[in-house]
Amino acid sequence: GGSASYSQNSYDGSYDDQGGELASSSVDSDPMSPLIPPGGNDHPRAGAPQDGLPNSKRPPIIDRRHTQNYRESIFLRDPLHEMTRGRRIALKLQNYSWYQPRGKGKNNKHWDVHGLGLQSAWAYFEHSVLPRYIVRSEDGSLPSLDGMDGDVGPGLSEDDQSEKQANVSVYEGSEVGSSVYTPGGRDDNDSVADSDVSDWLYKPNQSNKNGQGGINGLGSKRTRQSGDLTRADPGESKFPTRLYSPLFTPLSELGDFGIGVGLYFSSLRGIALITLIAGCINLPNMLYFAGEEYSASQPGVDFLLKGSAICTEQVWVPCPTCLVDDFDRAKERIAGTTTVTPDGQLQTLVFALKNACDGATMQVGIFNMASLGFVLLAVAALSLYQRRMEIKFDIQAQTAQDYSIEVFNPPADATEPEEWKEFFETRFGGHVTCCTVTKNNDLLVRALAERREILAIIEEKVKEGSLVNTLSLSELAARIENRRHCFGNIKSRISPGIPELVGRLTVLNTKIQGLAQQQYNATRVFCTFETEASQRKVLQEMTVGSITAYKNKTHQVNTKHLFRGEHVLLIREAEEPSAIRWMDLDEKMRTRIKQISITTIISLVCVFAVAVIVTTCRQISAAAAALAISISNALFPFIAKTITNFESHASETGKQSSLFVKIAIFRWVITAIVITVIMPFTSTLTNGSAHLIQSI
């Protein structure tokens, strides 16, 4: 609505008097506490008979949040041709007892003898994890909900019909969702027999001829929808959905998976087209190199290398100025003979092996320059194409980034969100929905995050319903520590137990209380507007250069845009909230430069070390050098990720860019530069695995 909510990425000092301890009793805890079920101790235990539901044969599914009964998914009736191959294979393997437990004896059946738990897991994976799109009608419109009142599968009750109108997950903790239980008390066996999945499972020799769809209301006919696809929400059950095709999904729809995914595949298509055209331009040169005129059709050259510049015709020519030391890496291309001069003195004649192929023709040069010029122009055009596609994908997917701005240089004392709200609303008329002011309190935020993680681990380790206040936890930790023996002490050093966690929690509580008393300065400000037009208006009117903002050149800016009448703000469009690295926002530029310098030096050392290894392996054989290059290219990304984690970046974009540069430079140098440097010049066009072209 019209109200604005404000959040502050800082600790405001509101800490309980007990030093941050949890509630004294599980009954008084928050209803979402992972230690108790919703509703306190009055909540029925899992597995107990529910109102209108028969006692299930299956054990309860218990998660961290609350206790819940197992419910089967309404997506079990998906048509077989719409399932993934993995799901179909898993369903087929359920015919075998070694894959699907059956139990022993007549009265000792396994709780999931028909594999409905596994089927529900696969249904959850395909409908809530894998991306799906909404299947439109033949006229291209979304199917109406009124038209979906028909049968979604044999044997569904009216309650099941109403349940499909909500997003349904595999496991539901309330009456909302899918259930195999009907007022008539239908058994599990009946529910299985009603679906085409069960027909295929338990009657493998009979095909499903009824042509009925599942929840999607689709027939068994294979159809592929093209055009504008609308991505479905996870667990969508209001409309029929289908998995995106890995082969036939239009490029224009890949922006639904994120701008980066769409740009990647659009760039991949552009690069493929550029290289294809460049190859076609070079076809005359390829035909010339593979013909009789250049090197007698290149006899002895591998089929895949025919048409390259490999020269197979050499001739020995006199070379009076050649020295043996000039051919120390290609001694097979120099030779000499001794003759007697007319005056009776010995004379040494030096010969060198020269390529007899004529590759420096006008035709070769023209086509080489044409392909090079095309590639340069095409890369520039690809850059413009990427920008256009970025705008297109950005329009298709509306995210918080489209409504948000980021202030990079707020005044140190401007920590109140209300002040920023008033500034933007009074000057631009837009409504500020949310404002976040970040402070240089990274130590406090890290301590709070670590405390939350430790509390979550402790809650998983203690028994359900146990008291979790400071006194009870201390008593429990002391009791566990007193019972430990030698092996327990060694194990606690490897995997901390409750005593170690409680000790660390006590230290963090004290540390947080001290850090919360400190004063912190504002480092960044994020404002989200009600409309995209308001964000665009602010960016259009307040965008200035970095030098103008950091040097606070007020005379170059409209006075209406000065914060507090004296500060020039550096404003840009904000990153996605999930891409912002909140812990690193307040890191100083000097520290960041130092970190990047150290990691860059480590990367260069790795490049030098691997170059030495490749050179050594190349002296052994070309295969050894190729193996060394392949192994180093596979291992270095792990090293690069490790050292990049020590860098401070304001966003994931900056971190991934730094990682990409390290990996790209390493692979470029090791794969191309090192091989070219260590290879003799005379081996450039020579045929054979020990020479340049075939080695690459």
N, C-alpha and C positions, 0 to 999 in steps of 0.2 A: 504494500500500500504506500502511503505517503510518508510513513515514519522511516527514519534513518537509524541504522544500528552501527555502533562504533566499537571497534576492537583495538587493543593496544598490545603490541608484541613486547610486552615488558611485564615484570612482576610488580604488582601494585602494593605489595606489603600486606595484603589481607591474608594473614597466616594465623592458624588457630593457636590457642594458648597452650596446647599440649605438645607443641614442638612439631606439628605436622603429622601427628598420629592419626590413624584411621578411627572410624567409629568404634565405640567400646563393645558393641554387640552386633551380630549379624542381623538381628531383627530390626535394629535402628539404622541399618546401612541403607545406602541408596538402592532403590528397587532394581537398578541395572547392575548391581554389584555381581561379579562373577562367582561370589561365594554362596549365594542363595538364589532360589528360584523366585520369579515374580510373585508378589503377593505374600511374601514371608513364609512362615511355617505352615500356613493353611493351604498352600498350593499342593495339589495331589502329586504324589510321587510318580515318576515315569514307570510305565508298565501297569499301573493300576487301571481298572476299568473306568472309562470315561462315560459321561452321559450319552446314551444312544450308540455307544461304540462297543463292540465285543472285545474281549480280551485278546490282544494281539499275540501271535506266536513269536514275534521278533523282540529282541532285547531293545531297550530304549536307546536313542541317540542322545548323548549328553555333550553339550559344548560348554565353553567357558561362561557363557552368559546365563543360561537357565536350562532347566530340564524340559525336554519336549518329547513327544511321541513320534515314532516313525510314521511318515505319510508317503504314499506313493505318488509319483508324478502323473499328471494328466497327459503328459507328452509321450507316454509309452506307446501310443497308437500312431506314431509317425510312420508314413509310408516308407517302405524299405529303400526305395530308390532315392529318398531324400536323406538317408542316414549316411554318415561317414563310413569309410571302409573299416576303420578301427572298431566302430560300434557293431557293424554287421559281423565282423570276425569274432568279437567277444560274445555276441549273442549265439553264434553258431557253436562256439566252443562250450557253451553251457550244456550241450548235450552229453558232455563227457564228465564223469564223476571226478576225475583228477583236476578238473578246472572249476566245476561247480559242486561243492560238497552236498551229498545226499543224506548222510546219516546212516546208521545201521539199525536194523530191526524194524518191525512194523510201527512201534510206538516211540521210536527214537529218531524221528525225522529232523533234519537240520531246519533251523528257523526260517531259512530263506531257500528252501529246496527248489523253488522255481526261479530263483535268481532275480527277483523283482528289485532287490536292493541294488544290484549291479546295473540293471536296466535303468533304474531311476538315476543312478550316478551318471550314466552315459547321457540320459535325457537332460540332466542338469548341465552337463558339459556342453552339449550342443545348443541348448536354448539360453543358457545364462553366461557362458564363457565365450564360445565362438560367436563371431559377428553374424547377424542375420538381417535380412531386409523384409519389409512388408510387401506381400504379394498383392498387386493391384488387380482390379477387374479388367475385362477385355477392353473397355473403353478408356483405361488408364486412370480411373478414379479409385480412391480407397474404398474397399468394401464397407458397406454400412453395417452397423451393429444389429440393426433390425433384421437384416438378411442372414444373420448368422445364428438364428434361433433354431435352425434345423439340427439334425443329428450330427454330432461330432465324433461319433463312434458308437458301435453297438452297445446297448446296455447302460448308457449313461442316464442317471437320474436327473430330476429337475434341479436338485442341489448342485450336482456336478455342472449342469448347464450354467448356473449362476456363478459358479466358482471360476469359470473360464473368462469371466469379465474382468478379472484382476490379474496383475502380474503374479505368477505362481512360481514359487521355488520348490525344490524337491522336498525340503524339510520345512514344515510349518509348525509353529508352536501354538497356533490358535485354530479356531474352527474355519478361518478363511484359508482357502487353498484347496488342493485336490485331495481327495480321499477315496480309497477303494471301498469304503464302507457305505452301503446304501441303507435306507430305512428297511429294506427287505432283508438285511443281514447277509448280503452276498459274500461268499467265501473267496479267498485268494485264488483258488483254482478257477472259479468262474470268471474272475476278472482277467486272468491270464488267457483263458480260452477265448475271450471275446475279442482279442486284439490280433491284428495281422502279424504282430511280432511273435505272439505265441504260436500262431499257425506255422510260421517259419521255423520256430524253435523245436516244437514238439511233433510237427508233421513235416519233416524236411523233404519228403517226396511229393508233397502236394503244394502247388503254387497258389498264391492268394488271388482268387478270381473275382472277389467281390468289388474290387476297384475302389474301396472306401478309403478316404483319407483319415488322418488322425485329427488332432485338435486344429490343425490348419485347414480342415475342410477341403483338402485337395484330393483329386483322384490319383490313380497310379500312373497317369500319362506323364512322361518327362517333358517338361516345358522349360524354356529359358526366357526370362523376362529381360528386356533391354530398355534403354531410356533412363529416365530419372528414377533412381532407387531411393527409397526412404529407409534409413537404418532403423531397425527395431530396438527398443529398450531390452535389456537383459530380462529374460523370463516373460516376454510379451505373449499374452494369450487372448487379447481382445481381437486381434486381426491375424489372419494367416501369415506365416513367415516362412522364409526359406534361407538356407545358408548361401552366403556369397560364393560365387564360383571362382576358383583360383585361376581359371583360364579366360572366362568370358565377362568378368566384371569390367564395365567401361572405365577408362582412365579418369573420366570426369567425376566418378563416384568415389575414387580412392581418397578424396579429401575428407570423407566421413570418418576415416581412421586417423585423422590428424593431418595438419598441413605438411609436416615433415614426410609422412608416408606418401602423400600425393605428389610432392615435389620430387621425391626420390624416383618414383616410377616414371614421372613425366620427363625428368632429366635422363633417365636410363633409355627411354624411347628416343629422345633427341640425340643422345650420343650414338646410339645404334644407327640412326638414320644418317648422321654425319659421317661415321666411319664407312657405311655402305656406299655413300656417294663418293667419298674420297677414294675408296677402292675402285669404283667404276672409272673415275678419272685416271687412275693409274693402270687401267687395263692395257692400254697400248704399250706401256713400259714393260708390263709383265709378259706380254706376248713377244716383245722384242728380246727380252732376256732369255725366254724359253725357246727362241727360234735358232735357226742355223747361223744367222749372221753374227750373233753375239758370241755364243760358245758351243757351236755345233750341237744344239738341242740339249746341252748340259748332261752328257752321259755320266752315269754313276751318282747323280744327285737324287736324294730322296724325293718321292713323288710330291709330298706336301711342300717341298722347298723349290720345286720347279717354278720358274717365273721370278725368283729372287735374283739378286745380283751376284750369286755365286759364280765364280769363273773356274772352268775346268781346263782351260788351255794356257799353259805356261811355256816359256821358251828361255833358254840360257843365253844371256847377253853379256858382253864384256863390261866390266865395271872397274876401271883403273883406280877410282877414288874410294872404292868400298874397303872397309876395314873389317876384320873378323869380329872385333868388339861391337860393331854396329849390329851384328846378327847373333848376339849372345842368347836371345830367346827364340831364335829361328835359324839354327845353324844348318838345317837341311836346305836352306835357300841360298847358300853361298858355297862356292867351290873354287878350286884353283888348280893350276897345272904349271909345271916347270919346263921351260924351253931353254935352248942354247942360242945365244945371239951369234951373229956372224963373226964377232971378234972372240968367240969362245967363252963368254961369260954366261952364267946361269941367270934366267929371268923368270919371275913368277907372274903368271897371268891370272887375274881374279875374274870370276864369272858370277853373276847373280841371276836367280830365277825370277823372271818377270812375267806378270799376267799379260796374255796376248789379247784379252777381250777389250773391245772399244765401248766403254760405258759412258764416256763423256761426249755424247752426241747432242746436237741441238734439240732433237725430239725429246730425249730423256730429260734435259734441263727444263724445257717448256712445260712438260706435264708434271714434273716435280714442283715447279714454282706454282703451277695452277692448283694442284692439290693442297699445297701449303697455304696459299692465299685463301682458298675456300675454307679450310679448317679454321683459320684465324677469324674470318668473317662469320662463319657458322657458330663459333664459340661466343662471339659477341651477341649474335642474334639469340643464341640459347639463353644467355643471361637475361635479355629482355623478355624472352618467353617465360622464363622462370618467375620473373617479377609479376607478369600478368597472371600466371597460374596461381601464384601465391595469393594475389588479390581475389581470384575466383574461388579458391578453396577457403579463404578466410570468410568470404561472404556466405558460402554454403554452411560453414560450421560456426555458429555463434557461441563464443566463449566469454569468460570474464575479461580476457585481454581486450576484447573489442569495446569494452566500456570503461577501461581503467587507464590511469596515468600514473607515472612515477616521478617524484621530485628527488633529484640526486643531491641537492645542496641545501637542505633546509637549515634555518638558524638553529644553533645548538639548543636553545631554550624553547623552541616551538614544539612542545611535546603534547599539546592538547588537541585532540581531533576536532573539537568544536570550533577552534580557531580556523583550521583549514577548511572545514565545511562552510563557515561563514564567508571566508575569502572567495572561494570559487562560486558560491551561490549568489553572492551580491554583485559580482563582477560579470558573470556570464549567464546568470539566470537558470542554469541547470540545477537539478536536484542531486545532491550527493547522497548515495544510498549507503555507502560504507567507506570508512576511512581507517587506515592502519598506519600508525607511526612506529617505526622501528627505532630502537635505541642501541647504544653500544654496551649492551648487557649480555654479551655472548656467554660469559662465565656463568651467569645466573641461569640463562636458558639451558645451557648444557647440563648444569646441575639438576634442574627441574626435569629435564628429559631422562637423565639417568635414574633419578628417583622414581619416575613413573615406570620405567622398565623393571627396576628392582621390585617395586610393589606388585607388578603383574606377575613376576616369577614367584614371589612369596605366596600370592593368592592361589597360584596353581599347585604349590607344594603343600599348603596347610589343608586340613580336613574341612569339608563343607560344614558350615555352621559354627566353626571355631571363632573364639574372640580374637580380634586382630588389632587390639590397641597396643600401645608401646609396652605396657607391663606384661601382657600375655605373650607377646612375641619374644620379649626378653627371657621370660620363664621357659618358653618352648625352646629357644636357642640354647639356654644353659642346660636343659634336660638332655637335648640331643648331643651336646658336646661332652657331657659327662659319660654318656654311653659309648662314645667312640673308642675304638681300639687303634692299633697301629695302622691297619689297612684303611680305616675310616679317615684317619688324619692325612694319609697320602692321597686318598681320593678327593678330599676336600680342597687340596691344593690344585688339583686338576679341574675339578668341577665343584665350584663353591656351593655349599649347602645353606640351610636356613641360618645357622650361626654366623657364617661369613656375610650373608646378605643382610641380616639384621644389623651387624656391626657397620657395614657400609652405609646402610640406611640412616643410622644414627649420625654418622659423620656428615652425610649429605644434609640432614635436617639442620644441623648446626651451621654448616656452610651457607645454606640458603637463607637462614635467618640473618646472618651477617651481611651477605650480598644484597639482601632486600633493603637494607638501611642506606645503601649508597645512592648517590644522585647520578643519573645517566643522561647523556645528551642524545638528541634526535640525530639519526643518520640518514634515513630514507622516509619518504611519505608515499603511501599508495592510496589513491582515491578512485572509487568506482561510482560512476554516474548512473542515473536512472535510464538514460537513453544513449545510444551510440552517437547521435547528433551532438549532444552536449560534450562528449569526449572529443569529437573531431573539432568542435569549435575552440575548445581550450588548446588543443595541440596546434591548431592553425594560427591562433593569435599569440600564443605564449612561447612558441618554439624559437629559441635563440641559439647562437653558437656556444660551444663549451668555454672558449676563452672569455667571451662577454659575460657569461654567468659566473665563472670562478673568479674573475677579476672584478666582478660587480660593477660593470660599466653602466651605471644608471642613466647616463645621458643618451644611450643608444636604445632605450626601451621606453615604451609608453608608461607614464607615471601610474596609470590605472592598473598596470600589470605588476607593479612592484609590491612585494609582500611586506607588510608593515610600512609601506612607503619608502623603503630603503634597501630592499634585497631583490636582486635579479635571480629568478629561479630557472634552473635547468630542468626542463620537463620533457619527457619522452613517453611513448606508449609503453605500458608495463608488460613484463613477461607474464606467461601463464602462472597462476598461483602455485601449481605443482612444480614449476620449473625454477622457482626462486629458492636459493640456498640461504635460508634465514640466518643460519649460524655464522655465515661469512660476510654478511652485508656491511658490518662495521669494521672490517679489516682495513688497516691503513695501506695506502698505495706503496709505500716503501717496503712493507712486509711482503706484499704480493709480488713485487719485482724481485725481491730476494728469493722467494720461494720458486718462482718461475726460472730464475737464473740457475739455481741449484739443480732443479729437475732437468733443465736443458743441458747442463754440463754432464749429468749422468747419462742422458740420452746419447750425447756425442761420444762419450766413452764407450757405450755399448756399440755404437756404429763402428768405431775404430777397432774394438776388440773382435767383432764379427768379421770385419774386413780382413783382418790378419788371419783369422781362421779360414775364411773362404780362399784367400790367396794360398795358404798352405795346402788346403785340400785340392786346389786347382793344379798344383805341382804334382799331385798324386795321379789324379784323373779328372776328367770333366764330370763324370758321374758323382764323384765325391764332392766336388764343388756344388753341383746342383742339389745334392742331398743336404749339404750344410746350409745353403740358401733357403731351402724349403723349411728346414727345422727352425732356423732363426726367425723366419717370417711368421711361423706359427707360434713361437714362444714369446717374441717381443711384445705383442699386445698385452699379455698378462703383466709383464714388467712395466709397460707404459701406464697401465691402469693403476698399478700400485704406487708409482711415484707421482702420478697426477692426483691421487687422493690426498697428498700432502700439500697441494696448492689450494688457495682460497679463491673461490670464484663466486660472484654475486648471483649467478644463475647456472643452470645445467647447460645452457647453450655455450657459455664460456668454457665450462669444463670439458664438454664434448669437443669443442673446437681445438682446445689445447691437446687433447688426446689424439684427435685426428691428425694434427700437424706432426706430432711425434711419430706416429705410425707411418704416415705417408712419406716423410723424409727418410726414415729408416729403410723402408722397403724400396724406395726409389734409388737410394745410394747403393744398397747391397745388391739389388737385382740388376741394375743397369750400369751405374757408374763404376762400381768395383770391377765387374766383368770386363768393361771396356778398357779400364786402366791397366789391368794385369795381362790383357791379351796383346800379343805383339801386333804391330800395325800390318805386318805382312799376312796375318791370319784373318784379316777383315773379310776378304772375299774368297778365301780358300775353302774347298769342300772337305768335310770330315767332322766327326764329333768333337775333335780336339780344337776346332776353330770357332770363330766368333758367332756366325749366324746360326749354325746348328747347335751350338752350346746354349744360346739364348732360347 
